[in-house]
Amino acid sequence: MSKDLSHQRLELTDDDVRRMYRLMLTARAVDERALVLVRQGKTQFTVGGQGHEAAQVGAAWTLRPGVDWVLPYYRDTALVLTLGISTYEIFLGEFAKADDPGSGGRQMPRHWSYPRLRIITASSVVATQLPHAVGCALAARLAGEDAVAFVSFGDGAVSKGDFHEALSFAGIHRLPVVFFCENNYYAISVPFSQQSPVASVADRASAYGFPGVSVDGNDPLAVYEVTRKAVQRARQGQGPTLIEARTYRLGPHTSNDDDRRYRSRAEVEEWHAKDPLRRFGDYLISNGLLSETEAQEWQKQTHDEVAEAANRASMAPELTPDVACRFVYAEEDGR
């Protein structure tokens, strides 16, 4: 039987795709552990990205950490892991610890921020990161930087005015920005069919004068291919691209959500059969890049590593009252 070595056509090495899969496994393990911690009463709230791993790793693989500006949204566990945030640092945020790199324990979990990696802090308000990304792209151009702004968001964000204003400004000024919509077909409980009069988010790009591309978000190689082209266009001064990665949220919207109230178990099970972890694992195994035994070992190793990171984060120093006003009011020592 002939092999399907699609990654070689994309100039990805065998080691690249193995590392991509390992990151996908790690992201899933992080989200599963975080939900367990909430159920145990050890943390208060979390947001998962189960089902989005392929889209996020495929897109992040095209970026240059610390050079490109990245504005993720709260579901982007696999994306930030790929860029260089550690599992331990993620759990510092889950436990709201003093050393949380995102906000020092002041934000809700998954409100990413990491200046060294040029990951810009997120807001809970949907879609506000899109105009910020456009501003980063404009600033990079004015500074003469060879940097691209990458911004991700859910399908619910395309109903907000921020989405349209950002795309309009980016299109007019041909800015180096990649708009990456992870369309999982639900804005919390509202299905995409009740949010949008058109079937595809990507179709909206033409109104702003630049390309829109819709891609299978459960295939990391397909996502990598279209995102790489979009990033190259941006670097070459050809302007923005809107990418719609079609995927599905396998878990609830957040730990506080009961998704049984608005979608059937049959629908969820249908998408579980298309789980990107299973699909990409099968690709590696069928092409002799990973054995069944190794795949099982990786599953156990990632869960053990994530559990250890969560346990270590749980014992990290807590916030103290004396820093309650830091970054809010000016302090006597000039900070």
ZAMARGU-4260 file (C-alpha; in steps of 0.2 Angstrom, whole numbers, plus 5000, padded with zeros to 4 digits):
<rodrens>
0) 5000/5000/5000 | 5007/5017/4995 | 5010/5030/5009 | 5002/5047/5010 | 5017/5058/5015
5) 5008/5075/5013 | 5020/5083/5025 | 5035/5080/5014 | 5026/5090/5000 | 5024/5104/5013
10) 5043/5103/5017 | 5039/5097/5034 | 5051/5084/5041 | 5046/5068/5050 | 5052/5075/5066
15) 5041/5091/5063 | 5025/5081/5062 | 5030/5070/5076 | 5032/5085/5087 | 5016/5093/5080
20) 5007/5077/5086 | 5015/5077/5103 | 5010/5095/5106 | 4992/5091/5101 | 4992/5077/5114
25) 4999/5089/5127 | 4986/5102/5124 | 4972/5089/5126 | 4980/5083/5142 | 4981/5101/5149
30) 4963/5104/5145 | 4957/5088/5152 | 4967/5090/5168 | 4961/5108/5170 | 4943/5102/5169
35) 4946/5089/5183 | 4954/5102/5194 | 4938/5113/5193 | 4927/5097/5196 | 4938/5094/5212
40) 4935/5111/5218 | 4954/5115/5217 | 4951/5129/5204 | 4936/5140/5200 | 4935/5141/5181
45) 4943/5135/5165 | 4941/5136/5146 | 4945/5121/5135 | 4951/5119/5117 | 4947/5100/5114
50) 4945/5098/5096 | 4954/5113/5091 | 4972/5106/5093 | 4975/5103/5074 | 4970/5120/5069
55) 4980/5128/5082 | 4996/5118/5080 | 4995/5119/5061 | 4994/5138/5061 | 5006/5141/5075
60) 5019/5131/5066 | 5020/5145/5052 | 5025/5159/5065 | 5041/5165/5072 | 5039/5166/5091
65) 5046/5183/5098 | 5046/5191/5080 | 5028/5190/5075 | 5014/5198/5085 | 5001/5185/5091
70) 4984/5189/5098 | 4976/5172/5103 | 4959/5170/5110 | 4955/5160/5126 | 4953/5143/5118
75) 4971/5143/5111 | 4980/5130/5122 | 4989/5121/5108 | 4993/5137/5099 | 5002/5145/5114
80) 5011/5128/5119 | 5018/5128/5101 | 5024/5145/5103 | 5033/5141/5119 | 5022/5144/5134
85) 5025/5129/5146 | 5012/5118/5154 | 5018/5124/5171 | 5015/5142/5166 | 4998/5138/5160
90) 4993/5130/5176 | 5000/5145/5186 | 4986/5154/5177 | 4973/5141/5181 | 4978/5142/5200
95) 4979/5162/5199 | 4997/5161/5206 | 5009/5176/5209 | 5021/5170/5195 | 5007/5167/5182
100) 5016/5175/5167 | 4999/5180/5159 | 4994/5193/5173 | 5002/5188/5189 | 4986/5179/5194
105) 4974/5194/5190 | 4965/5188/5175 | 4954/5173/5172 | 4963/5157/5165 | 4968/5157/5147
110) 4969/5176/5145 | 4986/5174/5137 | 5000/5186/5138 | 5019/5183/5136 | 5029/5199/5131
115) 5045/5189/5127 | 5035/5179/5114 | 5025/5194/5108 | 5009/5187/5114 | 4997/5201/5118
120) 4986/5201/5133 | 4968/5196/5129 | 4951/5203/5135 | 4936/5193/5140 | 4926/5205/5128
125) 4924/5195/5112 | 4933/5201/5096 | 4943/5216/5104 | 4959/5207/5099 | 4956/5210/5081
130) 4958/5229/5080 | 4973/5227/5092 | 4981/5215/5079 | 4978/5227/5065 | 4987/5240/5076
135) 5001/5228/5079 | 5003/5226/5060 | 5003/5244/5057 | 5016/5247/5070 | 5027/5234/5063
140) 5026/5242/5046 | 5030/5259/5053 | 5045/5252/5062 | 5051/5243/5047 | 5050/5226/5056
145) 5048/5210/5046 | 5034/5204/5057 | 5017/5198/5054 | 5002/5200/5066 | 4992/5184/5068
150) 4975/5185/5077 | 4963/5170/5081 | 4945/5170/5086 | 4929/5160/5087 | 4915/5161/5075
155) 4905/5171/5087 | 4917/5186/5085 | 4912/5188/5067 | 4895/5195/5073 | 4904/5209/5082
160) 4908/5227/5075 | 4927/5224/5079 | 4928/5211/5066 | 4922/5222/5052 | 4932/5237/5057
165) 4948/5227/5059 | 4946/5219/5042 | 4941/5235/5034 | 4956/5245/5040 | 4968/5230/5036
170) 4961/5229/5019 | 4962/5247/5015 | 4980/5248/5021 | 4986/5231/5015 | 4993/5227/5032
175) 5003/5211/5036 | 4990/5203/5047 | 4982/5185/5046 | 4964/5183/5053 | 4962/5166/5059
180) 4944/5160/5063 | 4942/5144/5072 | 4924/5140/5067 | 4917/5127/5079 | 4899/5131/5074
185) 4894/5138/5091 | 4895/5155/5099 | 4893/5147/5116 | 4875/5140/5114 | 4870/5149/5097
190) 4873/5139/5082 | 4883/5146/5067 | 4867/5145/5056 | 4859/5158/5068 | 4874/5170/5068
195) 4878/5171/5050 | 4867/5174/5034 | 4881/5166/5024 | 4888/5148/5025 | 4906/5152/5026
200) 4916/5165/5037 | 4929/5165/5023 | 4917/5172/5010 | 4917/5189/5020 | 4935/5193/5015
205) 4930/5198/4998 | 4920/5213/5004 | 4936/5220/5011 | 4947/5217/4996 | 4958/5202/5001
210) 4957/5183/5000 | 4947/5172/5011 | 4951/5153/5013 | 4941/5140/5021 | 4950/5124/5027
215) 4947/5108/5036 | 4952/5113/5054 | 4954/5095/5059 | 4969/5092/5048 | 4985/5101/5054
220) 4994/5099/5038 | 4980/5107/5028 | 4979/5121/5041 | 4998/5123/5040 | 4998/5124/5021
225) 4985/5138/5020 | 4992/5148/5034 | 5009/5147/5028 | 5003/5155/5011 | 4994/5168/5021
230) 5010/5172/5032 | 5020/5173/5016 | 5008/5185/5008 | 5009/5196/5023 | 5028/5196/5024
235) 5029/5200/5005 | 5018/5216/5007 | 5003/5208/4999 | 4991/5212/5013 | 4979/5202/5024
240) 4971/5185/5023 | 4955/5178/5032 | 4957/5160/5036 | 4942/5150/5042 | 4947/5133/5050
245) 4932/5123/5052 | 4932/5112/5067 | 4922/5108/5082 | 4922/5111/5101 | 4921/5093/5108
250) 4918/5099/5126 | 4908/5112/5134 | 4910/5131/5131 | 4918/5133/5148 | 4918/5123/5164
255) 4902/5133/5169 | 4893/5127/5153 | 4880/5113/5151 | 4881/5110/5132 | 4868/5096/5133
260) 4855/5110/5134 | 4858/5116/5116 | 4866/5102/5106 | 4863/5083/5105 | 4874/5069/5111
265) 4873/5061/5094 | 4880/5077/5086 | 4894/5077/5098 | 4898/5059/5096 | 4898/5061/5077
270) 4912/5074/5079 | 4921/5063/5091 | 4923/5051/5077 | 4933/5065/5068 | 4944/5069/5083
275) 4959/5077/5076 | 4971/5068/5088 | 4965/5051/5082 | 4965/5057/5064 | 4983/5063/5064
280) 4989/5049/5075 | 4982/5037/5062 | 4992/5047/5048 | 5008/5045/5058 | 5005/5026/5061
285) 5000/5022/5044 | 5015/5030/5037 | 5027/5022/5049 | 5031/5038/5058 | 5024/5032/5075
290) 5021/5014/5081 | 5005/5009/5091 | 5016/5006/5106 | 5024/5023/5105 | 5008/5031/5103
295) 5001/5023/5119 | 5017/5028/5128 | 5015/5046/5122 | 4998/5046/5129 | 5003/5041/5146
300) 5019/5052/5146 | 5009/5068/5142 | 4996/5065/5155 | 5010/5061/5168 | 5019/5077/5163
305) 5004/5088/5164 | 4998/5081/5180 | 5016/5084/5187 | 5015/5102/5180 | 4998/5105/5188
310) 5004/5098/5205 | 5019/5109/5205 | 5009/5125/5200 | 4997/5121/5214 | 5011/5123/5227
315) 5018/5139/5219 | 5017/5155/5230 | 5001/5164/5231 | 4997/5182/5228 | 4999/5193/5243
320) 4988/5208/5248 | 5003/5221/5247 | 5002/5219/5228 | 4984/5222/5226 | 4986/5239/5218
325) 5001/5236/5208 | 4998/5240/5189 | 4982/5249/5194 | 4989/5265/5203 | 5006/5273/5203
330) 5017/5268/5217 | 5030/5278/5228 | 5045/5269/5221 | 5040/5274/5203 | 5033/5257/5197
</rodrens>
